[in-house]
Amino acid sequence: MFSLRRVKNLAIMIPTSTLLESHDEVRRSVYALLESGASGKLKATQVAAAVGELVIAKAEMASLVMDLFNLVDQETQATSAGGKKDHRERFVSMYKECERYLPEATIKERAEIETLGETGIVKNHKKFFSTTIKLKTKLL
C-alpha cells in the first residue's frame, strides 16, 4: 500500500547516495502508487500530485520514479496486447499528468519511443527514433 507521508519521510531521511540503490520500501511504495494509477484505483491527477510531492521533497526521486514508470509501462504494454486496453489508456493519461514534475531530458532519455509518441511528449516518435539512432551512431 502506498503512503505518501511514509515515502516522503523515508526519502528525506535516507542519504541521497543510497536512496536509489538499497531501499526496497521506497521502491515498492512508489511502484504501488503507479500501479494503482494504471489500474484505476487512483485518478491520474492524484498520482501526479503524489509524484510531484515526492520529486519536490527530494529531486533524486525523479530518477527512481522514471525507472518504475518504465516497469509499469512494460507491464501495461503486455496487458494491452492481451485485451486490457483500458489499463494502458489509464497509464498513458497518468504519464501525461506526471510529465510536468519530471525533467524532460530524463523522460526522453529513459522512456520507450512508443510511449513518448503515445503521450505526445514527442510529436513524431519515428523521426525522434531515427535521429536518436543517428546521434548514437556518430558518438561511437
TORLO-211525 format. One line per field, with one value per atom (N, C-alpha, C): residue in three letters; x, y, z; residue number from 1; atom name. Coordinates in Angstrom, 1 decimal. Layout:
REM TORLO-211525
residu <- [ALA_...] .
X <- [X_...] .
Y <- [Y_...] .
Z <- [Z_...] .
num <- [NUM_...] .
atome <- [CA_...] .
This chain:
REM TORLO-211525
residu <- [MET_MET_MET_PHE_PHE_PHE_SER_SER_SER_LEU_LEU_LEU_ARG_ARG_ARG_ARG_ARG_ARG_VAL_VAL_VAL_LYS_LYS_LYS_ASN_ASN_ASN_LEU_LEU_LEU_ALA_ALA_ALA_ILE_ILE_ILE_MET_MET_MET_ILE_ILE_ILE_PRO_PRO_PRO_THR_THR_THR_SER_SER_SER_THR_THR_THR_LEU_LEU_LEU_LEU_LEU_LEU_GLU_GLU_GLU_SER_SER_SER_HIS_HIS_HIS_ASP_ASP_ASP_GLU_GLU_GLU_VAL_VAL_VAL_ARG_ARG_ARG_ARG_ARG_ARG_SER_SER_SER_VAL_VAL_VAL_TYR_TYR_TYR_ALA_ALA_ALA_LEU_LEU_LEU_LEU_LEU_LEU_GLU_GLU_GLU_SER_SER_SER_GLY_GLY_GLY_ALA_ALA_ALA_SER_SER_SER_GLY_GLY_GLY_LYS_LYS_LYS_LEU_LEU_LEU_LYS_LYS_LYS_ALA_ALA_ALA_THR_THR_THR_GLN_GLN_GLN_VAL_VAL_VAL_ALA_ALA_ALA_ALA_ALA_ALA_ALA_ALA_ALA_VAL_VAL_VAL_GLY_GLY_GLY_GLU_GLU_GLU_LEU_LEU_LEU_VAL_VAL_VAL_ILE_ILE_ILE_ALA_ALA_ALA_LYS_LYS_LYS_ALA_ALA_ALA_GLU_GLU_GLU_MET_MET_MET_ALA_ALA_ALA_SER_SER_SER_LEU_LEU_LEU_VAL_VAL_VAL_MET_MET_MET_ASP_ASP_ASP_LEU_LEU_LEU_PHE_PHE_PHE_ASN_ASN_ASN_LEU_LEU_LEU_VAL_VAL_VAL_ASP_ASP_ASP_GLN_GLN_GLN_GLU_GLU_GLU_THR_THR_THR_GLN_GLN_GLN_ALA_ALA_ALA_THR_THR_THR_SER_SER_SER_ALA_ALA_ALA_GLY_GLY_GLY_GLY_GLY_GLY_LYS_LYS_LYS_LYS_LYS_LYS_ASP_ASP_ASP_HIS_HIS_HIS_ARG_ARG_ARG_GLU_GLU_GLU_ARG_ARG_ARG_PHE_PHE_PHE_VAL_VAL_VAL_SER_SER_SER_MET_MET_MET_TYR_TYR_TYR_LYS_LYS_LYS_GLU_GLU_GLU_CYS_CYS_CYS_GLU_GLU_GLU_ARG_ARG_ARG_TYR_TYR_TYR_LEU_LEU_LEU_PRO_PRO_PRO_GLU_GLU_GLU_ALA_ALA_ALA_THR_THR_THR_ILE_ILE_ILE_LYS_LYS_LYS_GLU_GLU_GLU_ARG_ARG_ARG_ALA_ALA_ALA_GLU_GLU_GLU_ILE_ILE_ILE_GLU_GLU_GLU_THR_THR_THR_LEU_LEU_LEU_GLY_GLY_GLY_GLU_GLU_GLU_THR_THR_THR_GLY_GLY_GLY_ILE_ILE_ILE_VAL_VAL_VAL_LYS_LYS_LYS_ASN_ASN_ASN_HIS_HIS_HIS_LYS_LYS_LYS_LYS_LYS_LYS_PHE_PHE_PHE_PHE_PHE_PHE_SER_SER_SER_THR_THR_THR_THR_THR_THR_ILE_ILE_ILE_LYS_LYS_LYS_LEU_LEU_LEU_LYS_LYS_LYS_THR_THR_THR_LYS_LYS_LYS_LEU_LEU_LEU_LEU_LEU_LEU] .
X <- [0.8_0.0_0.9_0.5_1.2_0.9_1.9_1.7_2.6_2.0_2.8_3.7_3.1_3.8_5.0_4.8_5.9_7.0_6.7_7.7_8.4_7.7_8.4_9.4_8.9_9.8_11.0_10.8_12.0_12.9_12.4_13.2_14.0_13.4_14.1_15.2_14.9_15.9_17.0_16.8_17.8_18.8_20.1_21.1_20.9_21.2_21.0_21.8_23.0_23.8_23.2_22.4_21.8_20.3_19.7_18.3_17.9_18.5_18.1_18.7_19.6_20.2_19.6_19.3_19.1_17.8_16.9_15.7_14.5_14.2_13.1_11.8_11.6_10.3_9.9_10.9_10.6_10.2_10.9_10.6_9.3_9.0_7.7_6.6_6.7_5.6_5.4_6.4_6.2_5.7_6.1_5.5_4.0_3.7_2.3_1.5_2.0_1.4_1.1_2.1_2.0_1.0_1.1_0.3_-1.2_-1.4_-2.8_-3.3_-2.5_-3.0_-3.3_-2.4_-2.7_-3.9_-4.1_-5.2_-6.6_-6.5_-7.7_-8.2_-7.4_-7.7_-7.5_-6.6_-6.4_-6.5_-6.9_-7.0_-5.6_-5.5_-4.2_-3.7_-4.6_-4.3_-3.8_-4.3_-3.9_-2.4_-2.2_-0.9_0.1_-0.3_0.6_1.0_0.0_0.2_1.2_1.0_1.9_3.3_3.5_4.8_5.4_4.6_5.1_5.7_4.9_5.4_6.7_6.8_8.0_9.2_9.0_10.1_10.5_9.6_9.9_10.6_10.2_10.8_12.3_12.5_13.9_14.0_14.8_14.9_15.4_16.2_16.7_15.6_14.4_13.3_12.8_13.1_12.7_13.3_14.5_15.2_14.5_14.2_13.5_12.1_11.4_10.0_10.1_11.1_11.2_11.5_12.3_12.6_11.4_10.6_9.3_8.3_8.2_7.3_7.6_8.9_9.3_8.8_8.9_8.4_6.9_6.2_4.7_4.4_5.2_5.0_5.1_6.1_6.2_5.1_4.6_3.5_2.2_2.0_0.7_0.8_2.0_2.1_1.8_2.2_2.0_0.5_-0.1_-1.6_-2.5_-2.1_-2.9_-2.9_-1.9_-1.9_-2.8_-3.0_-3.9_-5.4_-5.7_-7.1_-7.4_-6.5_-6.8_-6.3_-7.0_-6.6_-6.9_-7.9_-8.2_-7.1_-6.4_-5.2_-4.1_-3.9_-2.9_-3.3_-4.6_-5.1_-4.9_-5.2_-5.1_-3.6_-2.7_-1.3_-0.8_-1.2_-0.8_-1.3_-2.6_-3.1_-2.3_-2.0_-1.2_0.2_0.8_2.1_2.1_1.1_0.9_0.8_0.0_-0.1_1.2_1.9_3.2_4.3_4.2_5.3_5.8_4.9_5.3_6.2_6.3_7.1_8.5_8.6_9.8_10.7_12.0_12.8_12.6_12.4_12.2_13.3_14.5_15.7_15.7_15.3_15.2_14.1_13.0_11.9_12.3_12.9_13.2_14.4_15.2_16.3_15.9_15.0_14.6_13.4_12.4_11.1_11.2_10.3_10.3_9.8_10.3_9.9_8.4_7.8_6.4_5.6_6.0_5.4_5.5_6.6_6.8_5.8_5.6_4.7_3.2_2.9_1.5_1.1_2.1_1.8_1.8_2.4_2.5_3.7_4.6_5.8_6.7_6.7_7.5_6.4_6.4_5.3_5.4_6.6_6.8_7.8_7.3_8.2_9.1_8.7_9.6_10.8_10.5_11.6_12.6_12.0_12.8_13.7_13.1_13.9_15.0_14.8_15.9_16.9_16.5_17.5_18.4_17.8_18.5_19.5_19.1_20.0_21.2_20.9_22.0_22.9_22.4_23.3_24.1_23.5_24.3_25.4_25.0_26.0_27.2_26.9_28.0_28.9_28.3_29.1_30.0_29.7_30.6_31.9] .
Y <- [-1.2_0.0_1.2_2.2_3.5_4.4_5.0_6.0_7.2_8.3_9.4_9.9_10.1_10.6_9.7_8.4_7.5_7.5_7.5_7.6_8.9_10.0_11.3_11.3_10.8_10.8_9.9_8.8_7.9_8.6_9.2_9.9_11.0_11.7_12.8_12.3_11.3_10.8_10.0_9.3_8.4_9.3_9.0_9.8_9.5_10.6_10.5_9.4_9.1_8.1_6.7_6.5_5.1_5.1_6.2_6.2_5.4_5.5_4.7_3.3_3.0_1.7_0.6_1.0_-0.1_0.0_0.9_1.0_0.5_-0.8_-1.5_-0.9_-0.5_0.0_1.2_2.1_3.3_2.8_1.9_1.4_0.8_-0.1_-0.8_0.2_1.2_2.1_3.0_3.4_4.2_3.3_2.1_1.2_1.0_0.8_0.6_1.8_3.0_4.3_4.2_4.0_4.0_2.9_1.7_0.6_0.9_1.6_2.0_3.0_3.8_4.8_4.1_3.1_2.4_1.5_0.9_0.0_0.7_2.0_2.8_3.0_2.5_2.7_4.1_4.8_6.2_7.0_8.2_9.1_9.5_9.8_10.3_11.5_12.4_13.7_13.4_12.4_12.1_11.5_10.7_10.1_11.2_12.1_13.2_14.1_14.4_15.2_14.5_13.2_12.5_12.4_12.2_12.2_13.6_14.6_16.0_16.2_15.8_16.0_15.2_14.0_13.2_13.9_14.4_15.0_16.3_17.0_18.3_18.0_17.0_16.6_16.2_15.5_15.1_14.9_15.7_15.7_14.4_13.6_12.3_11.3_11.6_10.7_10.6_11.7_11.7_10.5_10.2_9.0_7.7_7.5_6.3_6.2_7.3_7.3_7.0_7.5_7.1_5.6_5.1_3.7_2.8_3.2_2.5_2.8_4.0_4.2_3.3_3.0_2.1_0.7_0.3_-1.0_-1.2_-0.2_-0.2_-0.1_0.7_0.8_-0.5_-1.3_-2.6_-3.5_-3.5_-4.3_-3.9_-2.6_-2.2_-2.5_-2.5_-2.9_-4.3_-5.1_-6.6_-6.9_-6.2_-6.5_-5.9_-4.8_-4.2_-5.2_-5.9_-6.9_-8.1_-8.3_-9.3_-8.9_-7.7_-7.2_-6.2_-5.8_-4.8_-3.4_-2.9_-1.6_-0.5_-0.6_0.5_0.7_-0.4_-0.3_0.6_0.3_1.1_2.6_2.8_4.2_5.0_4.3_5.0_5.3_4.3_4.6_5.8_5.9_7.0_8.3_8.3_9.5_9.9_8.9_9.2_9.7_9.1_9.6_11.0_11.4_12.8_13.7_13.3_14.2_14.3_13.3_13.3_14.0_14.2_14.7_16.0_16.9_18.2_18.2_17.1_17.0_16.3_15.8_15.0_15.8_15.8_16.5_16.0_16.9_16.5_15.6_16.0_15.2_13.8_13.6_12.3_11.5_12.1_11.4_10.9_11.8_11.5_10.5_10.5_9.6_8.1_8.0_6.7_6.1_6.9_6.3_5.6_4.7_3.9_4.9_4.7_5.6_5.6_4.4_4.3_5.0_5.0_5.7_7.2_7.7_9.1_9.5_8.7_9.0_9.0_8.0_7.8_9.0_9.4_10.5_11.9_12.0_13.3_14.1_13.5_14.2_14.5_13.5_13.7_13.6_14.6_14.7_13.6_13.4_12.4_11.4_10.3_9.4_8.6_8.4_7.7_8.6_9.9_10.8_10.9_11.0_11.1_9.9_8.7_7.4_7.4_7.8_7.8_8.8_10.0_11.0_10.5_9.8_9.3_8.2_7.3_6.3_7.0_7.9_8.6_9.3_9.9_10.6_9.6_8.5_7.5_6.8_6.7_6.1_7.0_8.3_9.3_9.3_9.1_9.1_7.9_6.8_5.6_5.9] .
Z <- [0.0_0.0_0.0_-0.7_-0.9_0.3_0.9_1.9_1.5_1.0_0.6_1.8_2.9_4.1_4.4_4.4_4.8_3.7_2.5_1.4_1.5_1.6_1.7_2.9_4.1_5.2_5.0_4.4_4.1_3.1_2.1_1.0_1.7_2.6_3.2_4.2_4.9_5.9_5.3_4.2_3.6_2.8_3.0_2.2_0.7_0.0_-1.5_-2.1_-1.6_-2.2_-2.1_-1.2_-1.0_-1.3_-1.6_-1.8_-3.0_-4.1_-5.3_-5.3_-4.5_-4.5_-3.6_-2.4_-1.4_-0.6_-1.0_-0.2_-0.9_-0.6_-1.3_-0.9_0.3_0.8_0.0_-0.3_-1.2_-2.6_-3.1_-4.5_-4.5_-3.6_-3.6_-3.4_-2.6_-2.4_-3.6_-4.3_-5.5_-6.6_-6.7_-7.7_-7.4_-6.1_-5.7_-6.2_-6.0_-6.4_-7.9_-8.7_-10.2_-10.6_-10.0_-10.4_-10.0_-8.9_-8.5_-9.6_-10.1_-11.1_-12.4_-12.8_-14.1_-14.0_-12.8_-12.7_-12.4_-12.1_-12.0_-10.5_-9.6_-8.2_-7.7_-8.3_-8.1_-9.4_-9.3_-10.5_-10.9_-12.2_-12.8_-12.0_-11.7_-11.0_-9.6_-9.0_-7.6_-7.7_-8.6_-8.8_-9.1_-10.0_-10.4_-9.2_-8.4_-7.2_-6.3_-6.1_-5.2_-5.8_-7.1_-7.7_-7.6_-7.8_-7.6_-6.2_-5.2_-3.9_-3.6_-4.1_-3.9_-4.6_-5.8_-6.5_-5.9_-5.4_-4.7_-3.4_-2.7_-1.4_-1.6_-2.7_-2.9_-4.5_-5.1_-6.5_-7.1_-6.4_-6.8_-7.0_-6.5_-6.6_-8.1_-8.9_-10.3_-11.0_-10.7_-11.4_-11.0_-9.7_-9.3_-9.9_-9.9_-10.5_-11.9_-12.7_-14.1_-14.3_-13.5_-13.6_-13.4_-12.4_-12.1_-13.1_-13.7_-14.8_-16.0_-16.2_-17.3_-17.0_-15.8_-15.4_-15.6_-15.1_-15.3_-16.8_-17.5_-19.0_-19.7_-19.3_-19.9_-19.6_-18.3_-17.9_-18.6_-18.8_-19.4_-20.9_-21.5_-23.0_-23.1_-22.2_-22.3_-22.0_-21.1_-20.8_-21.9_-22.5_-23.6_-24.8_-25.0_-26.1_-25.7_-24.4_-24.0_-23.9_-24.3_-24.3_-23.2_-22.4_-21.3_-21.8_-22.8_-23.3_-22.4_-21.5_-20.6_-19.6_-19.2_-18.3_-19.0_-20.3_-21.0_-21.1_-21.4_-21.6_-20.3_-19.1_-17.8_-17.6_-18.0_-17.8_-18.6_-19.8_-20.7_-20.1_-19.6_-19.0_-17.8_-17.0_-15.8_-16.1_-17.1_-17.6_-18.0_-18.8_-19.2_-18.0_-17.0_-15.9_-15.1_-15.0_-14.2_-14.9_-16.2_-17.1_-16.5_-16.0_-15.6_-14.4_-13.6_-12.4_-12.7_-13.8_-14.1_-15.2_-15.1_-16.0_-17.4_-18.4_-19.8_-20.4_-20.0_-20.6_-20.0_-18.8_-18.2_-18.9_-19.1_-19.8_-21.2_-21.9_-23.3_-23.4_-22.4_-22.3_-21.9_-21.0_-20.4_-20.9_-21.4_-21.8_-23.1_-23.3_-24.6_-25.7_-26.9_-28.0_-28.3_-28.2_-28.4_-27.4_-26.2_-25.1_-25.2_-25.7_-25.9_-27.0_-28.0_-29.1_-28.6_-27.8_-27.3_-26.4_-25.6_-24.6_-25.2_-26.4_-27.1_-26.6_-25.9_-25.4_-26.6_-27.5_-28.8_-29.9_-30.7_-31.7_-32.8_-33.3_-34.3_-33.8_-33.2_-32.5_-33.5_-34.7_-35.6_-36.0_-36.2_-36.6_-35.4_-34.2_-33.0_-32.8_-33.1_-33.0_-34.0_-35.3_-36.3_-35.9_-35.4_-35.0_-33.9_-32.9_-31.8_-32.2_-33.1_-33.6_-34.4_-35.2_-35.9_-35.0_-33.9_-33.0_-32.2_-31.8_-31.1_-32.0_-33.2_-34.2_-34.3_-34.4_-34.6_-33.3_-32.2_-30.9_-30.8_-31.5_-31.5_-32.2] .
num <- [1_1_1_2_2_2_3_3_3_4_4_4_5_5_5_6_6_6_7_7_7_8_8_8_9_9_9_10_10_10_11_11_11_12_12_12_13_13_13_14_14_14_15_15_15_16_16_16_17_17_17_18_18_18_19_19_19_20_20_20_21_21_21_22_22_22_23_23_23_24_24_24_25_25_25_26_26_26_27_27_27_28_28_28_29_29_29_30_30_30_31_31_31_32_32_32_33_33_33_34_34_34_35_35_35_36_36_36_37_37_37_38_38_38_39_39_39_40_40_40_41_41_41_42_42_42_43_43_43_44_44_44_45_45_45_46_46_46_47_47_47_48_48_48_49_49_49_50_50_50_51_51_51_52_52_52_53_53_53_54_54_54_55_55_55_56_56_56_57_57_57_58_58_58_59_59_59_60_60_60_61_61_61_62_62_62_63_63_63_64_64_64_65_65_65_66_66_66_67_67_67_68_68_68_69_69_69_70_70_70_71_71_71_72_72_72_73_73_73_74_74_74_75_75_75_76_76_76_77_77_77_78_78_78_79_79_79_80_80_80_81_81_81_82_82_82_83_83_83_84_84_84_85_85_85_86_86_86_87_87_87_88_88_88_89_89_89_90_90_90_91_91_91_92_92_92_93_93_93_94_94_94_95_95_95_96_96_96_97_97_97_98_98_98_99_99_99_100_100_100_101_101_101_102_102_102_103_103_103_104_104_104_105_105_105_106_106_106_107_107_107_108_108_108_109_109_109_110_110_110_111_111_111_112_112_112_113_113_113_114_114_114_115_115_115_116_116_116_117_117_117_118_118_118_119_119_119_120_120_120_121_121_121_122_122_122_123_123_123_124_124_124_125_125_125_126_126_126_127_127_127_128_128_128_129_129_129_130_130_130_131_131_131_132_132_132_133_133_133_134_134_134_135_135_135_136_136_136_137_137_137_138_138_138_139_139_139_140_140_140] .
atome <- [N_CA_C_N_CA_C_N_CA_C_N_CA_C_N_CA_C_N_CA_C_N_CA_C_N_CA_C_N_CA_C_N_CA_C_N_CA_C_N_CA_C_N_CA_C_N_CA_C_N_CA_C_N_CA_C_N_CA_C_N_CA_C_N_CA_C_N_CA_C_N_CA_C_N_CA_C_N_CA_C_N_CA_C_N_CA_C_N_CA_C_N_CA_C_N_CA_C_N_CA_C_N_CA_C_N_CA_C_N_CA_C_N_CA_C_N_CA_C_N_CA_C_N_CA_C_N_CA_C_N_CA_C_N_CA_C_N_CA_C_N_CA_C_N_CA_C_N_CA_C_N_CA_C_N_CA_C_N_CA_C_N_CA_C_N_CA_C_N_CA_C_N_CA_C_N_CA_C_N_CA_C_N_CA_C_N_CA_C_N_CA_C_N_CA_C_N_CA_C_N_CA_C_N_CA_C_N_CA_C_N_CA_C_N_CA_C_N_CA_C_N_CA_C_N_CA_C_N_CA_C_N_CA_C_N_CA_C_N_CA_C_N_CA_C_N_CA_C_N_CA_C_N_CA_C_N_CA_C_N_CA_C_N_CA_C_N_CA_C_N_CA_C_N_CA_C_N_CA_C_N_CA_C_N_CA_C_N_CA_C_N_CA_C_N_CA_C_N_CA_C_N_CA_C_N_CA_C_N_CA_C_N_CA_C_N_CA_C_N_CA_C_N_CA_C_N_CA_C_N_CA_C_N_CA_C_N_CA_C_N_CA_C_N_CA_C_N_CA_C_N_CA_C_N_CA_C_N_CA_C_N_CA_C_N_CA_C_N_CA_C_N_CA_C_N_CA_C_N_CA_C_N_CA_C_N_CA_C_N_CA_C_N_CA_C_N_CA_C_N_CA_C_N_CA_C_N_CA_C_N_CA_C_N_CA_C_N_CA_C_N_CA_C_N_CA_C_N_CA_C_N_CA_C_N_CA_C_N_CA_C_N_CA_C_N_CA_C_N_CA_C_N_CA_C_N_CA_C_N_CA_C_N_CA_C_N_CA_C_N_CA_C_N_CA_C_N_CA_C_N_CA_C_N_CA_C_N_CA_C] .
